[in-house]
Amino acid sequence: MFDDKRIILASKSPRRQFLLTEAGIYFDVKPVEIIEDYHETIPVDLVSQYLAEKKAKQFPYLKEKEIVIAADTTVIVNNTILGKPEDHEDAAQMLSSLSGKTHYVTTGVCIKDRRQVISFTDKTFVYFKTLTDKEIEYYIENFDPFDKAGAYGIQEWIGMIGITKIEGSYFTVMGLPMHKVYETLLKF
């Protein structure tokens, strides 16, 4: 569909790579490392977009027909952002804080070429059943929650057994709201 463009994904996330591949979008991976900090005055709903824009700024000089896609995902519960867990204990604490509650996930995206920059955020509400300590421990021991915001992947075991309902895009929770990415790419 976008064969005349060179799309660059500014992310090493295997989930974002999977989603673009499944959508039939050919791309190159050029992950960027940024310090994921933000000023406390930025509303929590906009932090993911701010960080996506910060990643996209790492590509100041693009060639003709090059398009960069940068994204960031945040998990928000009780107006608090849960980042990636630092260790086993941190992951268990995060999952416990999500257990039996509704939280929401925002994925911010920044797409840019030489002429324009378009940024947006998508939000999905996620409902978790009450997780047992045994379920939390099983997930941490058998999966890799350490590279995921909120210490979980919706597409993994914990999502299959623990998430009872979502309102919004499944793919936003996975890390890339493909419906909006596709519509935005058409504008380029």
N, C-alpha and C positions, 0 to 999 in steps of 0.2 A: 504494500500500500504506500509506503514512504520510501520506495527504492531509490528515488532521486536525491535523497537526503542522507547525510551521515549523522546518525543519532548517537550521542555519547551519553551513557548512563554514569552519572557521578556518584556511584554507590557500589560497594562491594557486597551488598545484601543479596544472598542467593534467592530470597523470596521475590525481590524486585526484578531480578534477572529472569526468574521463572515466569513471572507474570507478563513481562514484555515478550518473551519468547513464545509463550502460549497465545499471545495476541497476534503473532506473526510479524512482529516488529523487529527488524534487524538492527543491531546496535553494537557499539564497542563499549567496554567497561574501562572507565578511568576514575577510580575512587579518589576522593579527596579527604584529607584529614583536616578537621577544624577543631578548635576548642568550642565545645557545645555549651557556651555560656550565653546568657541573655540578661538584659536589664530587668529588674523586678517590676518595672512599670508596664512591661508588655503583658497584655492579658493572656492567661494560660491557653486560651483557645487559639491564639495566634503564634505561639512559640514555635510550633512545627513549621509554619510558613516562614517565619523569620530565619530559622536554622537552614531551611532549604535554600532561601535566597543567599544566605551566607556561603553555602556550598557552591552555588552557581557563580558567585563572584570570583571564585578561584579560576574561572575561565574568561579572562578579560578580552582575549583576542581569539575570535573564532573565524575560521575560513568560510568562504561562501558555501552555502548548503550544509553547514554544520549546525546541529541543534543539540543543546545540552538539556538533560533532564536531571534535576536534583530533587531529592525528597528527604523528609524527616517525619518520623512518627512519634507521637506522644500518647501515653496512657494517663488519663486524669481521673482521680477519685477524690471526692471531697475537696475539690478545687486545688488539689496537689498533684504535680506531675511526678509520675514514677518513671525514672530512667531505666537504664540497664543495670541489673544487679551486680554488685561488686564481688559477692561470694555466695556460698550456699545459704548462710544465715539471712543475708539480705534478700535473696530470692524467696526464701520461705516466708519472710515477713511481708514482702510484696504480695505474694499469692494469698496469704492470710487476710491482707487488707482488702483484697478483691472478693474473697469468698462470701457468698450470700448477698452480694451487693450488685448494684448497677453502677457501671462506670462508663466513660466514653473515651473513644480513641480519635485523635485528629491526625491526619496525614497532610502535611503541607508540601506543596510541589511548586517548583520554579522551573519554567521552561523558557529557554532563551536562544536566540540566534544573534547575528550581527546587528539586526535592526530593531528587534523588540524583545521585551521581557514580559511574560505573563505568569503571575503567581496566584495560587488559590489554596484553600484549605477545604478538606472534606471531613465530616464528623459522623461517627457511628456510635450508637449506644449498645453496650454489651451487658447481658444479664448472666451472672454466674450463680450456679447453685451453691449451697454451702458445701465446701470441700472439707474432707476429713484430713487430719494430719498425715495419715497413711497415703492418701492420694497425692498430697503436696510433695511428700518425700519421694514417692515413686516417680513423679514427674521430674523432679530435680535430679534424681539419680540416673534416670534413663534417657533423658532428653537434654538439650542444651539451652537452658533459659538465659544464659549469660550474655547473649548477643541480641536480646530482645527487650524492647521497652516494656515495662510491667512484668517482666520475667515469664512471659508466655507467648506461644504462637498459636493463633486460632486454628491453624491447620493441623496441629499436633494433637496428641492424645488428650491433653488437658482441655483443649477446646472441644474435642469430640464428646468427652464425658461430662464436662463442666459447664459449658455454655448452653443455656436453655433458650435464649432468644437474642436476636440482634435487630436493631432498627437502623437501617442504613446499609452501606456497602460492605460486604464481606471483605472485598479487596482493599478497602481503606484500612481495615484492621490488619490485613496481611502486609501492608506497607506501601500500596500504590493504588489510588482510586482510578482504575483503568478506564472507566466510562468518561471521566473528566480529562484524563491524560489524552485519550484518543481524540475527543472533541477539540482539545486545545492544540494538538499536533496538526489537525486539519487547518487551523488558522495560519500555519506557517507554510 
